[in-house]
Amino acid sequence: MHLVNTRALRVALASVLLAAGLGVVAASPAHASDDCIGSSSPHANGDGSGIVLAGNWHLKKAPYSTCDNTGVVLHGGEIIWWQCQRYNIYGHLWFYVRVGGTNNKGWISTDNFVAQDLWDDNGNGVIDVARC
């Protein structure tokens, strides 16, 4: 996949337009809250689990700290089962998880838990940390 530096592209485009005598209107950058609209509930079921670190951690409706909480608060020590993982636009890794012994699901940052174990949860012979 070819990644384009959008900032450099915008600067180059603005320079060309200004040189041509055309006005430029800068668009406001996207905000993380734009990615919080609605809930993001993936259906993937990857392999692996983690243990939540001590503290009070809210499961989120999408993979950003600014998104709404799901209403589930973790206090540390809970087992979380990984459904899938995703990097947000800031490059932070988040996991969509199910809290062990419950049907509570939501997004949690990798800053708030430690990996417990990777194993073949579904018995298909492959350890798969699924992407959302």
DAJOLIN-V941810 format. One record per helix or strand. SS is the DSSP state (@ for helix, = for strand). FROM is the first residue (numbers start at 1). TO is the last residue. Records with the same first field share a line. If there is no record, write none. Layout:
SS: FROM-TO, FROM-TO
This chain:
@: 6-19, 32-36, 110-112
=: 49-52, 57-60, 69-74, 79-87, 93-99, 105-109, 113-117, 131-131
